């Protein structure tokens, strides 16, 4: 059985702050780095339907739903699902966990983890479930924080001998969960080395078809400058063989 921490990794008590933060365009990473790559990547093979695992308040489900794709969003936080339904009454949103999906085998053309794998306690179970509900030749599209960034955890920046700012690695090979607080949120994210993600996806029988560490296409100068110094997101696409 999957162990649950109180407040489901902090998202129950942080939900309202997150909803206010996202709006319709998302935060810096979504608006200026990921959306413009995720959306065409999703539409490239014209999926009939898509499962968004960890859909949160439903922003990305609404974006893809406008592109003639039947979208299902799942999240374990009731307030996120209720908000998603209120914004998109015709959408399909369900409150459940990634590790135990209430869908039949081979139900979806595409499964998306949009910055949600870092919140999932049992990574291997979630990937097995995503693979189970995926049709043959279907895809799993992942946007995630880089393992270099999550290994830094709560350490933050340090000043080097040259006077420049650096973000050191911290116990990179040790899987662990850290609590973070910013902008009215207090949530728990998992650090895992990249090899853990890759091994879990390979063990599920998936085949890597795309990998990127994208750059911003705009945004506030200070945010872009900081990101280019310490990039913190990556993208992967995996396919389920026929």
Backbone as numpy.savetxt, mean C-alpha at the origin, in Angstrom:
# Nx Ny Nz CAx CAy CAz Cx Cy Cz
-3.97 -18.35 14.02 -4.81 -17.16 14.02 -3.93 -15.91 14.02
-4.32 -14.91 13.24 -3.55 -13.68 13.17 -3.72 -12.88 14.45
-2.60 -12.47 15.04 -2.65 -11.67 16.25 -3.02 -10.24 15.92
-3.95 -9.68 16.66 -4.38 -8.31 16.43 -3.95 -7.44 17.60
-3.31 -6.32 17.30 -2.96 -5.40 18.36 -4.14 -4.50 18.64
-4.23 -3.90 19.84 -5.31 -2.97 20.13 -5.37 -1.85 19.10
-6.61 -1.46 18.73 -6.83 -0.34 17.80 -6.38 -0.65 16.38
-6.22 -1.93 16.05 -5.83 -2.35 14.70 -4.72 -1.46 14.14
-3.57 -1.56 14.76 -2.37 -0.82 14.34 -2.54 0.70 14.40
-3.51 1.16 15.17 -3.70 2.60 15.33 -4.68 3.22 14.36
-5.15 2.44 13.37 -5.99 3.04 12.33 -7.40 3.37 12.82
-7.89 2.67 13.82 -9.23 2.99 14.32 -9.28 4.40 14.88
-8.31 4.74 15.70 -8.30 6.06 16.31 -7.73 7.14 15.39
-7.04 6.74 14.34 -6.44 7.70 13.41 -7.26 7.91 12.15
-8.38 7.23 12.02 -9.13 7.23 10.77 -9.57 8.63 10.34
-10.13 9.39 11.25 -10.63 10.72 10.88 -9.51 11.63 10.40
-8.37 11.58 11.09 -7.22 12.40 10.67 -6.74 11.98 9.29
-6.77 10.67 9.01 -6.34 10.18 7.70 -7.29 10.63 6.60
-8.59 10.54 6.86 -9.58 10.97 5.87 -9.38 12.44 5.52
-9.16 13.28 6.54 -8.92 14.71 6.30 -7.63 14.91 5.51
-6.64 14.10 5.76 -5.34 14.24 5.12 -5.40 13.88 3.63
-6.16 12.84 3.27 -6.18 12.33 1.91 -6.92 13.24 0.94
-8.11 13.70 1.32 -8.91 14.46 0.38 -9.17 13.67 -0.89
-9.25 14.36 -2.01 -9.49 13.68 -3.28 -8.21 13.43 -4.06
-7.14 14.14 -3.73 -5.91 14.00 -4.51 -4.84 13.20 -3.79
-5.05 12.91 -2.50 -4.06 12.14 -1.75 -2.92 13.01 -1.24
-1.96 12.38 -0.59 -0.82 13.09 -0.04 0.26 13.26 -1.11
1.42 13.73 -0.72 2.50 13.99 -1.67 2.86 12.75 -2.48
3.04 11.61 -1.80 3.45 10.40 -2.51 2.42 9.96 -3.54
1.16 10.05 -3.20 0.11 9.62 -4.12 -0.07 10.61 -5.27
-0.13 11.88 -4.94 -0.43 12.90 -5.95 0.72 13.11 -6.93
1.95 13.12 -6.43 3.08 13.52 -7.27 4.01 12.38 -7.68
3.82 11.18 -7.11 4.72 10.09 -7.45 3.99 8.86 -7.97
2.97 8.40 -7.26 2.41 7.08 -7.54 1.19 7.07 -8.46
0.24 7.96 -8.25 -1.01 7.88 -9.03 -0.76 7.88 -10.54
0.13 8.75 -11.00 0.32 8.89 -12.45 0.98 7.66 -13.05
1.54 6.78 -12.21 2.09 5.51 -12.68 1.14 4.35 -12.41
0.50 4.37 -11.26 -0.41 3.28 -10.89 -1.61 3.22 -11.84
-2.19 4.35 -12.15 -3.42 4.37 -12.95 -3.21 3.78 -14.35
-2.24 4.27 -15.14 -2.05 3.64 -16.46 -1.59 2.20 -16.38
-0.83 1.87 -15.33 -0.40 0.48 -15.16 -1.61 -0.43 -14.97
-2.58 0.04 -14.20 -3.80 -0.72 -13.97 -4.60 -0.87 -15.26
-4.74 0.22 -15.99 -5.62 0.23 -17.17 -4.96 -0.41 -18.40
-3.66 -0.64 -18.34 -2.90 -1.13 -19.49 -3.47 -2.41 -20.08
-3.87 -3.35 -19.21 -4.40 -4.62 -19.70 -5.91 -4.72 -19.58
-6.56 -3.59 -19.39 -8.03 -3.49 -19.38 -8.69 -4.52 -18.47
-8.39 -4.48 -17.18 -9.03 -5.44 -16.26 -10.52 -5.17 -16.15
-11.31 -6.25 -16.07 -12.74 -6.08 -15.87 -13.04 -5.69 -14.43
-12.24 -6.21 -13.50 -12.48 -5.89 -12.09 -11.16 -5.85 -11.32
-11.22 -5.22 -10.16 -10.02 -5.00 -9.35 -10.39 -5.09 -7.88
-9.50 -5.67 -7.09 -9.65 -5.71 -5.64 -8.57 -4.82 -5.03
-8.98 -3.82 -4.28 -8.07 -2.92 -3.58 -7.99 -3.35 -2.13
-6.87 -3.97 -1.73 -6.70 -4.49 -0.38 -6.09 -3.42 0.51
-6.83 -3.03 1.53 -6.42 -1.90 2.37 -6.81 -0.60 1.70
-8.07 -0.52 1.27 -8.54 0.62 0.47 -8.68 1.90 1.27
-8.62 1.80 2.61 -8.76 3.00 3.42 -10.09 3.69 3.17
-10.03 4.99 2.99 -11.24 5.80 2.82 -11.84 5.70 1.42
-11.20 4.94 0.52 -11.78 4.65 -0.79 -11.39 5.58 -1.91
-10.46 6.50 -1.67 -10.10 7.47 -2.71 -9.68 6.79 -4.00
-8.76 5.82 -3.92 -8.23 5.21 -5.15 -9.28 4.32 -5.82
-10.15 3.71 -5.03 -11.25 2.94 -5.63 -12.13 3.85 -6.49
-12.40 5.05 -5.99 -13.23 5.98 -6.77 -12.51 6.39 -8.06
-11.21 6.62 -7.96 -10.44 7.01 -9.14 -10.51 5.94 -10.23
-10.29 4.68 -9.86 -10.29 3.60 -10.85 -11.71 3.25 -11.27
-12.66 3.37 -10.37 -14.05 3.09 -10.72 -14.58 3.99 -11.82
-14.00 5.17 -11.95 -14.41 6.10 -13.02 -13.87 5.68 -14.38
-13.03 4.64 -14.40 -12.40 4.18 -15.65 -13.02 2.89 -16.18
-14.28 2.67 -15.86 -15.03 1.51 -16.35 -14.42 0.20 -15.85
-13.92 0.21 -14.63 -13.42 -0.99 -13.97 -14.30 -1.25 -12.74
-14.77 -2.48 -12.59 -15.55 -2.83 -11.41 -14.60 -3.01 -10.23
-14.75 -2.16 -9.22 -13.79 -2.11 -8.13 -14.42 -2.59 -6.83
-13.69 -3.43 -6.10 -14.06 -3.84 -4.75 -12.96 -3.39 -3.81
-13.34 -2.71 -2.74 -12.37 -2.25 -1.75 -12.60 -2.94 -0.42
-11.52 -3.40 0.21 -11.66 -4.01 1.54 -10.70 -3.34 2.51
-11.13 -3.25 3.76 -10.32 -2.67 4.81 -10.87 -3.16 6.15
-10.02 -3.36 7.17 -10.52 -3.83 8.45 -11.08 -2.74 9.35
-11.03 -1.48 8.90 -11.46 -0.35 9.74 -12.85 0.10 9.32
-13.82 -0.07 10.21 -15.22 0.24 9.90 -15.41 1.67 9.42
-14.76 2.62 10.08 -14.98 4.02 9.73 -14.47 4.34 8.33
-13.41 3.66 7.88 -12.96 3.83 6.50 -14.01 3.30 5.53
-14.52 2.11 5.79 -15.51 1.51 4.89 -16.79 2.34 4.86
-17.22 2.82 6.01 -18.43 3.65 6.06 -18.22 4.94 5.26
-17.05 5.54 5.39 -16.76 6.77 4.63 -16.74 6.46 3.13
-16.09 5.35 2.75 -16.03 4.98 1.34 -17.43 4.79 0.75
-18.30 4.12 1.51 -19.67 3.90 1.04 -20.43 5.21 0.92
-20.19 6.13 1.85 -20.89 7.41 1.80 -20.47 8.25 0.59
-19.21 8.12 0.18 -18.71 8.86 -0.97 -19.03 8.17 -2.28
-19.26 6.87 -2.22 -19.46 6.07 -3.43 -20.54 5.02 -3.17
-21.80 5.44 -3.07 -22.88 4.53 -2.67 -23.04 3.32 -3.58
-22.63 3.43 -4.84 -22.77 2.31 -5.77 -21.55 1.38 -5.75
-20.53 1.78 -5.00 -19.32 0.97 -4.93 -19.48 -0.25 -4.02
-18.55 -1.18 -4.15 -18.56 -2.40 -3.34 -17.43 -2.31 -2.32
-17.77 -2.08 -1.07 -16.78 -1.96 0.00 -17.14 -2.91 1.12
-16.13 -3.65 1.60 -16.38 -4.64 2.65 -15.34 -4.51 3.75
-15.78 -4.72 4.98 -14.89 -4.66 6.13 -14.38 -6.08 6.41
-13.11 -6.33 6.13 -12.52 -7.64 6.36 -11.00 -7.50 6.34
-10.32 -8.60 6.63 -8.87 -8.59 6.72 -8.24 -9.19 5.47
-7.08 -8.67 5.11 -6.36 -9.16 3.93 -5.98 -10.62 4.06
-5.78 -11.09 5.30 -5.34 -12.46 5.52 -6.46 -13.49 5.38
-7.71 -13.01 5.25 -8.85 -13.93 5.13 -9.92 -13.27 4.27
-9.77 -13.35 2.97 -10.66 -12.64 2.05 -11.95 -13.42 1.81
-13.10 -12.75 1.83 -14.39 -13.43 1.66 -14.80 -13.57 0.19
-13.87 -13.96 -0.67 -14.15 -14.07 -2.10 -13.75 -15.45 -2.61
-14.43 -15.87 -3.65 -14.14 -17.17 -4.25 -12.80 -17.15 -4.97
-12.25 -18.33 -5.18 -11.02 -18.45 -5.96 -11.20 -17.83 -7.34
-10.14 -17.21 -7.83 -10.08 -16.69 -9.20 -11.24 -15.73 -9.50
-11.42 -14.74 -8.62 -12.53 -13.79 -8.75 -12.13 -12.48 -9.42
-10.83 -12.15 -9.44 -10.40 -10.82 -9.88 -9.30 -10.88 -10.93
-9.34 -9.89 -11.83 -8.28 -9.73 -12.82 -7.06 -9.05 -12.23
-7.28 -8.24 -11.20 -6.21 -7.42 -10.66 -6.41 -7.25 -9.15
-5.31 -7.37 -8.41 -5.32 -7.10 -6.98 -4.29 -6.00 -6.72
-4.68 -5.00 -5.93 -3.79 -3.86 -5.65 -3.53 -3.76 -4.15
-2.26 -3.60 -3.80 -1.85 -3.20 -2.45 -1.23 -1.81 -2.60
-1.99 -0.78 -2.32 -1.51 0.59 -2.50 -1.05 1.12 -1.14
0.23 0.98 -0.85 0.82 1.39 0.43 0.08 0.77 1.61
-0.29 -0.51 1.46 -1.01 -1.19 2.54 -0.26 -2.41 3.09
0.70 -2.95 2.36 1.42 -4.13 2.86 2.17 -3.83 4.17
2.61 -2.60 4.34 3.33 -2.23 5.56 2.43 -2.25 6.79
1.10 -2.26 6.58 0.15 -2.28 7.70 -0.32 -3.69 8.05
0.00 -4.67 7.23 -0.56 -6.01 7.37 0.38 -6.87 8.22
-0.17 -7.45 9.27 0.65 -8.21 10.22 1.18 -9.50 9.59
0.32 -10.28 8.96 0.72 -11.56 8.37 0.88 -11.39 6.86
2.05 -10.95 6.47 2.33 -10.66 5.06 2.11 -11.88 4.18
2.65 -13.04 4.59 2.57 -14.24 3.75 1.13 -14.67 3.53
0.31 -14.61 4.59 -1.10 -14.98 4.44 -1.82 -14.04 3.49
-1.53 -12.76 3.59 -2.18 -11.78 2.71 -1.82 -12.02 1.25
-0.56 -12.32 0.98 -0.15 -12.58 -0.40 -0.74 -13.89 -0.91
-0.81 -14.91 -0.06 -1.46 -16.16 -0.48 -2.92 -15.92 -0.82
-3.61 -15.14 -0.01 -5.02 -14.85 -0.27 -5.20 -14.03 -1.55
-4.33 -13.05 -1.75 -4.40 -12.25 -2.98 -4.21 -13.13 -4.20
-3.28 -14.07 -4.12 -3.02 -14.98 -5.23 -4.20 -15.93 -5.45
-4.79 -16.38 -4.37 -5.93 -17.30 -4.47 -7.10 -16.68 -5.22
-7.41 -15.41 -4.93 -8.59 -14.78 -5.55 -8.27 -14.20 -6.93
-7.02 -14.31 -7.36 -6.62 -13.79 -8.65 -6.81 -14.83 -9.75
-7.32 -14.39 -10.88 -7.48 -15.29 -12.03 -6.12 -15.58 -12.66
-5.97 -16.73 -13.31 -4.74 -16.99 -14.06 -4.47 -15.88 -15.06
-3.22 -15.46 -15.13 -2.77 -14.34 -15.95 -3.16 -12.99 -15.35
-3.76 -13.02 -14.16 -4.07 -11.79 -13.45 -2.83 -11.20 -12.80
-2.96 -9.97 -12.31 -1.81 -9.24 -11.80 -2.01 -8.78 -10.36
-0.90 -8.71 -9.64 -0.85 -8.06 -8.33 0.02 -6.83 -8.48
-0.54 -5.65 -8.26 0.20 -4.39 -8.37 0.41 -3.83 -6.97
1.67 -3.55 -6.65 2.05 -3.15 -5.29 2.77 -1.81 -5.32
2.33 -0.89 -4.48 3.11 0.29 -4.13 3.41 0.16 -2.65
4.67 0.35 -2.29 5.07 0.12 -0.91 6.18 1.08 -0.52
6.34 1.30 0.78 7.52 2.02 1.25 8.75 1.14 1.01
9.85 1.76 0.66 11.08 1.00 0.48 11.55 0.45 1.82
12.20 -0.67 1.77 12.72 -1.28 3.00 13.86 -0.47 3.59
14.57 0.29 2.78 15.60 1.18 3.32 14.96 2.23 4.23
13.82 2.76 3.79 13.13 3.78 4.58 12.56 3.19 5.86
11.88 2.05 5.76 11.26 1.49 6.96 12.30 0.99 7.95
13.50 0.62 7.47 14.53 0.17 8.40 15.02 1.33 9.27
14.89 2.54 8.75 15.27 3.71 9.53 14.36 3.88 10.74
13.13 3.39 10.59 12.19 3.38 11.70 12.03 4.74 12.33
12.20 4.80 13.63 12.02 6.05 14.37 13.33 6.80 14.57
14.40 6.33 13.92 15.70 6.97 14.10 15.73 8.38 13.52
15.19 8.54 12.31 15.19 9.85 11.67 16.56 10.19 11.11
16.80 11.47 10.94 18.03 11.92 10.29 19.15 12.16 11.30
20.36 12.12 10.77 21.55 12.45 11.56 22.41 13.39 10.72
23.27 14.14 11.39 24.18 15.03 10.70 25.54 14.35 10.60
26.02 14.19 9.36 27.31 13.54 9.15 28.48 14.47 9.47
29.66 13.93 9.43 30.86 14.73 9.70 31.04 15.86 8.70
30.45 15.67 7.51 30.54 16.72 6.49 29.46 17.78 6.66
28.63 17.65 7.71 27.58 18.62 7.96 26.31 18.39 7.18
26.27 17.34 6.36 25.08 17.04 5.56 24.13 16.12 6.35
22.85 16.12 5.92 21.83 15.30 6.57 21.80 13.92 5.93
21.79 12.88 6.77 21.71 11.49 6.29 20.63 10.74 7.06
20.11 9.69 6.41 19.10 8.83 7.04 19.68 7.42 7.13
20.20 7.03 8.28 20.90 5.76 8.39 19.96 4.56 8.37
20.48 3.43 7.88 19.76 2.17 8.02 19.79 1.75 9.48
18.79 0.93 9.86 18.76 0.45 11.24 18.29 -0.99 11.29
19.15 -1.92 11.63 18.78 -3.34 11.76 17.94 -3.78 10.56
18.51 -3.61 9.38 17.77 -3.83 8.14 17.15 -5.22 8.05
17.85 -6.24 8.49 17.38 -7.62 8.32 16.38 -8.05 9.38
16.14 -7.23 10.38 15.24 -7.57 11.48 13.82 -7.09 11.19
12.89 -8.02 11.05 11.48 -7.63 10.86 10.91 -7.13 12.18
10.20 -6.03 12.11 9.65 -5.45 13.34 8.59 -4.41 12.97
7.77 -4.07 13.97 6.77 -3.03 13.80 7.15 -1.82 14.65
6.97 -0.63 14.08 7.26 0.61 14.78 6.03 1.51 14.78
5.88 2.27 15.85 4.79 3.25 15.94 5.29 4.61 15.49
4.45 5.31 14.71 4.79 6.64 14.21 3.65 7.61 14.52
4.01 8.85 14.79 3.02 9.90 15.06 3.33 11.11 14.20
2.34 11.57 13.47 2.46 12.83 12.72 1.07 13.28 12.30
0.85 14.59 12.29 -0.40 15.16 11.77 -1.66 14.58 12.35
-1.67 14.27 13.64 -2.87 13.73 14.27 -3.03 12.23 14.12
-2.06 11.56 13.50 -2.11 10.11 13.34 -1.11 9.45 14.28
-1.46 8.26 14.73 -0.53 7.40 15.44 -0.79 5.99 14.94
0.12 5.48 14.10 -0.10 4.19 13.46 1.15 3.33 13.56
0.94 2.03 13.37 2.03 1.06 13.42 2.29 0.52 12.02
3.53 0.65 11.55 3.96 0.12 10.26 5.02 -0.95 10.47
5.04 -1.92 9.54 6.02 -3.00 9.61 7.24 -2.69 8.75
8.41 -2.94 9.32 9.62 -3.00 8.51 9.92 -4.45 8.17
10.17 -4.68 6.89 10.62 -5.98 6.41 11.68 -5.75 5.35
12.75 -6.54 5.32 13.71 -6.39 4.24 13.05 -6.73 2.91
13.58 -6.16 1.85 13.01 -6.41 0.52 12.95 -7.90 0.21
13.92 -8.66 0.67 13.94 -10.09 0.40 12.71 -10.80 0.96
12.17 -10.31 2.05 10.95 -10.92 2.62 9.78 -10.75 1.68
9.62 -9.55 1.12 8.54 -9.32 0.16 8.73 -10.19 -1.09
9.95 -10.16 -1.64 10.21 -10.91 -2.87 9.99 -12.41 -2.65
10.52 -12.94 -1.55 10.38 -14.37 -1.28 8.92 -14.77 -1.10
8.15 -13.93 -0.42 6.73 -14.24 -0.19 5.96 -14.27 -1.50
6.26 -13.36 -2.39 5.57 -13.31 -3.69 6.00 -14.47 -4.57
7.28 -14.81 -4.56 7.75 -15.97 -5.32 7.16 -17.27 -4.77
7.10 -17.39 -3.46 6.55 -18.60 -2.84 5.08 -18.79 -3.20
4.39 -17.70 -3.50 2.98 -17.79 -3.90 2.83 -18.18 -5.37
3.95 -18.32 -6.06 3.91 -18.74 -7.46 3.79 -17.60 -8.45
3.99 -16.36 -8.00 3.85 -15.21 -8.87 5.15 -14.92 -9.60
5.04 -14.21 -10.73 6.20 -13.89 -11.57 6.33 -12.37 -11.67
7.51 -11.85 -11.37 7.74 -10.41 -11.41 7.77 -9.91 -12.86
6.97 -8.88 -13.15 6.90 -8.33 -14.49 7.27 -6.85 -14.56
7.40 -6.20 -13.39 7.68 -4.76 -13.39 8.20 -4.36 -12.02
9.21 -3.46 -12.03 9.73 -2.89 -10.79 10.20 -1.48 -11.06
9.90 -0.57 -10.12 10.34 0.82 -10.31 10.51 1.48 -8.95
11.42 2.44 -8.90 11.57 3.35 -7.77 11.33 4.75 -8.33
10.07 5.17 -8.43 9.72 6.35 -9.22 10.14 7.67 -8.57
10.27 8.67 -9.43 10.61 10.03 -9.00 9.35 10.91 -9.00
9.36 11.98 -8.23 8.21 12.91 -8.27 8.11 13.61 -9.62
6.89 13.94 -10.00 6.67 14.71 -11.23 6.32 16.15 -10.92
6.36 16.52 -9.65 6.03 17.87 -9.23 5.88 17.91 -7.72
5.28 18.99 -7.23 5.07 19.10 -5.80 5.91 20.20 -5.18
5.70 20.48 -3.90 6.47 21.52 -3.22 7.97 21.24 -3.31
8.74 22.31 -3.53 10.19 22.15 -3.76 10.87 21.42 -2.61
10.54 21.78 -1.38 11.18 21.16 -0.22 10.89 19.66 -0.16
9.65 19.28 -0.47 9.27 17.87 -0.45 10.00 17.09 -1.54
10.08 17.69 -2.73 10.77 17.03 -3.84 12.25 16.86 -3.53
12.85 17.91 -3.00 14.28 17.86 -2.67 14.57 16.78 -1.63
13.73 16.71 -0.61 13.92 15.70 0.44 13.70 14.31 -0.14
12.68 14.14 -0.98 12.41 12.82 -1.54 13.56 12.35 -2.43
14.09 13.24 -3.27 15.17 12.84 -4.16 16.43 12.46 -3.39
16.56 13.00 -2.18 17.69 12.63 -1.34 17.47 11.27 -0.69
16.22 11.01 -0.26 15.88 9.75 0.41 14.57 9.22 -0.17
14.59 8.60 -1.37 13.36 8.07 -1.96 12.72 7.02 -1.05
11.38 7.08 -0.93 10.76 6.19 0.05 9.65 5.31 -0.50
9.38 5.33 -1.82 8.37 4.42 -2.35 8.93 3.61 -3.52
8.34 2.43 -3.71 8.69 1.57 -4.83 7.40 0.96 -5.39
7.47 0.46 -6.59 6.35 -0.22 -7.23 6.79 -1.56 -7.78
5.90 -2.55 -7.69 6.14 -3.87 -8.26 4.85 -4.39 -8.88
4.98 -5.12 -9.99 3.84 -5.84 -10.57 4.23 -7.30 -10.73
3.31 -8.17 -10.30 3.53 -9.62 -10.39 2.35 -10.25 -11.11
2.64 -11.31 -11.85 1.58 -11.97 -12.62 1.42 -13.41 -12.16
0.15 -13.86 -12.14 -0.15 -15.26 -11.83 -0.13 -16.07 -13.12
0.72 -17.07 -13.21 0.85 -17.83 -14.46 -0.47 -18.53 -14.83
-0.60 -18.80 -16.12 -1.76 -19.54 -16.61 -1.73 -20.98 -16.12
